[in-house]
Amino acid sequence: MSMLKQITKIRVAFCPFSKHSTSATVFLNQALSKKNSLANPSCDIKIVTTDYSTDPSTVDVTFKDGKKLNINAGELHGADIVAMVEKYATKLAQKEDLQG
């Protein structure tokens, strides 16, 4: 399953020159992959670059059901962010399948 299938909006903010932006860019690369882009081309993905390396890197995800995840990307690894998003997306997909 593609994680973007259950997502309506993604906002990633980071300073490209900060060492704390790595996890945000790893997540962004995953979200922008060809597989994910084809699964939900209507997903609104916004990339915001900040000017200061002290600004926190953040990932904000809005799912189809309205739930929002606001993640401080500087405190996690990129794979952990992907796992968090995929976990909820999978739960949402299973719920939809059960409801028919």
Contacts in CASP RR format, 6 or more apart in sequence:
PFRMAT RR
TARGET T0000
AUTHOR 0000-0000-0000
METHOD contacts of the structure
MODEL  1
MSMLKQITKIRVAFCPFSKHSTSATVFLNQALSKKNSLANPSCDIKIVTT
DYSTDPSTVDVTFKDGKKLNINAGELHGADIVAMVEKYATKLAQKEDLQG
1 89 0 8 1.000
1 90 0 8 1.000
1 93 0 8 1.000
2 35 0 8 1.000
2 36 0 8 1.000
2 38 0 8 1.000
2 39 0 8 1.000
2 40 0 8 1.000
3 30 0 8 1.000
3 31 0 8 1.000
3 36 0 8 1.000
3 82 0 8 1.000
3 85 0 8 1.000
3 86 0 8 1.000
3 89 0 8 1.000
4 31 0 8 1.000
4 36 0 8 1.000
4 37 0 8 1.000
4 39 0 8 1.000
4 40 0 8 1.000
4 43 0 8 1.000
5 39 0 8 1.000
5 40 0 8 1.000
5 89 0 8 1.000
5 93 0 8 1.000
6 63 0 8 1.000
6 64 0 8 1.000
6 88 0 8 1.000
6 89 0 8 1.000
6 92 0 8 1.000
6 93 0 8 1.000
7 40 0 8 1.000
7 43 0 8 1.000
7 61 0 8 1.000
7 62 0 8 1.000
7 63 0 8 1.000
7 64 0 8 1.000
7 85 0 8 1.000
7 89 0 8 1.000
8 42 0 8 1.000
8 43 0 8 1.000
8 44 0 8 1.000
8 62 0 8 1.000
8 63 0 8 1.000
8 64 0 8 1.000
8 66 0 8 1.000
9 43 0 8 1.000
9 44 0 8 1.000
9 45 0 8 1.000
9 46 0 8 1.000
9 60 0 8 1.000
9 61 0 8 1.000
9 62 0 8 1.000
10 31 0 8 1.000
10 43 0 8 1.000
10 44 0 8 1.000
10 45 0 8 1.000
10 46 0 8 1.000
10 59 0 8 1.000
10 60 0 8 1.000
10 61 0 8 1.000
10 62 0 8 1.000
11 45 0 8 1.000
11 46 0 8 1.000
11 48 0 8 1.000
11 58 0 8 1.000
11 59 0 8 1.000
11 60 0 8 1.000
12 24 0 8 1.000
12 27 0 8 1.000
12 28 0 8 1.000
12 31 0 8 1.000
12 45 0 8 1.000
12 46 0 8 1.000
12 47 0 8 1.000
12 48 0 8 1.000
12 57 0 8 1.000
12 58 0 8 1.000
12 59 0 8 1.000
12 60 0 8 1.000
12 73 0 8 1.000
13 24 0 8 1.000
13 47 0 8 1.000
13 48 0 8 1.000
13 49 0 8 1.000
13 50 0 8 1.000
13 55 0 8 1.000
13 57 0 8 1.000
13 58 0 8 1.000
14 20 0 8 1.000
14 21 0 8 1.000
14 24 0 8 1.000
14 25 0 8 1.000
14 48 0 8 1.000
14 49 0 8 1.000
14 50 0 8 1.000
14 55 0 8 1.000
14 57 0 8 1.000
14 58 0 8 1.000
14 73 0 8 1.000
15 21 0 8 1.000
15 49 0 8 1.000
15 50 0 8 1.000
15 51 0 8 1.000
15 52 0 8 1.000
15 53 0 8 1.000
15 55 0 8 1.000
15 57 0 8 1.000
16 25 0 8 1.000
16 49 0 8 1.000
17 53 0 8 1.000
18 53 0 8 1.000
18 54 0 8 1.000
18 55 0 8 1.000
18 57 0 8 1.000
19 53 0 8 1.000
20 53 0 8 1.000
20 56 0 8 1.000
20 57 0 8 1.000
20 73 0 8 1.000
20 74 0 8 1.000
21 57 0 8 1.000
21 73 0 8 1.000
21 74 0 8 1.000
22 78 0 8 1.000
23 57 0 8 1.000
23 73 0 8 1.000
23 74 0 8 1.000
23 76 0 8 1.000
23 77 0 8 1.000
23 78 0 8 1.000
23 80 0 8 1.000
23 81 0 8 1.000
24 57 0 8 1.000
24 58 0 8 1.000
24 59 0 8 1.000
24 73 0 8 1.000
24 74 0 8 1.000
24 78 0 8 1.000
24 81 0 8 1.000
26 77 0 8 1.000
26 78 0 8 1.000
26 79 0 8 1.000
26 81 0 8 1.000
26 82 0 8 1.000
27 59 0 8 1.000
27 73 0 8 1.000
27 78 0 8 1.000
27 81 0 8 1.000
27 82 0 8 1.000
27 85 0 8 1.000
28 45 0 8 1.000
28 47 0 8 1.000
30 36 0 8 1.000
30 82 0 8 1.000
31 45 0 8 1.000
32 45 0 8 1.000
56 72 0 8 1.000
56 73 0 8 1.000
56 74 0 8 1.000
57 72 0 8 1.000
57 73 0 8 1.000
57 74 0 8 1.000
58 70 0 8 1.000
58 71 0 8 1.000
58 72 0 8 1.000
58 73 0 8 1.000
59 69 0 8 1.000
59 70 0 8 1.000
59 71 0 8 1.000
59 73 0 8 1.000
59 81 0 8 1.000
60 68 0 8 1.000
60 69 0 8 1.000
60 70 0 8 1.000
60 71 0 8 1.000
61 68 0 8 1.000
61 69 0 8 1.000
61 71 0 8 1.000
61 85 0 8 1.000
62 68 0 8 1.000
63 69 0 8 1.000
63 88 0 8 1.000
63 89 0 8 1.000
63 92 0 8 1.000
64 92 0 8 1.000
65 92 0 8 1.000
67 88 0 8 1.000
69 84 0 8 1.000
69 85 0 8 1.000
69 88 0 8 1.000
71 81 0 8 1.000
71 84 0 8 1.000
73 81 0 8 1.000
76 84 0 8 1.000
END
